[in-house]
Amino acid sequence: MSQHPDMDELTAKGEDESFEALASRLIDEYGAERRDDVQAAIAAERRRFDDADVRSFLPVLVERSVRDRIERA
């Protein structure tokens, strides 16, 4: 966390919105029947990066990993 709690809150909110948009996009692409798979994969991949200091690229990294998981399943 930074020394600016308000900025941390804004960053977390923006990150959450990015992941919500990602989930929506992937559910549209893979179908509603894969909703639980998509959401579980996103949650698992996000946890991998819990300790990441640089968070700007997390949505892209998570998306790539989630696509790989779903396409292999």
N, C-alpha and C positions, 0 to 999 in steps of 0.2 A: 504494500500500500504506500501511497505517496504521503507527503506532508499536507496534502490538500484533500480532506475528506469529501468535500462537495464535488471535486473533480473525480474522485474515485467512484462516487455514487453515479455520476453522469456516465462515466466510462462503463460501469457495470450495466446500467440501463441500456445503453447503446449496444453493448455486447449481447444482452438478452434479446433485444429486438432483432439483431442480426441473425441469431440462432432460431428465433421464431420464424423469420422470413425463410431461412434455409429449410426448416422443417416443412413449411408450407409448400415450397418449391419441390422438394423431394417427394412429398406425399402426392402432389399433383403428377409428378413424373412416374413414380412407381406404383401409384394406385392406392386408394383408401384402405384396401385390404392389407397393405404393408405399413400402415400408420404406426402401429406398435413397434414394429421392427425399426422403422426410421427414428422414432423418438428414443428408443432404447440405445440405438447406435450413436446418436448425437450425444446423449447423456454420458455414455461410456467414453467417447472420444473427448468430450469436454473435461472429464475428470483427469484424463491423461495430462492435460495442460494446466491443472489447477495452480501449480507453482510457477508458471511462466511469468517472467517479468515483462516481456514485450508481448502484448496481446493483440496488436493490430491485425495480424494475419491469421488469428485463430479460426475465424469462420472459413477461410479458404482451406486451411490444413484439415479441419474437421470435416468439411465437405468431401475432400478427396478420400479421406479414410472411410467415411460412411458409405460413399459410393462403392468403394472396393468391398466393404463388408457385405453390402446388400447384393451386389452383383455376384459375389462368390457363394451366397446362400442359396 
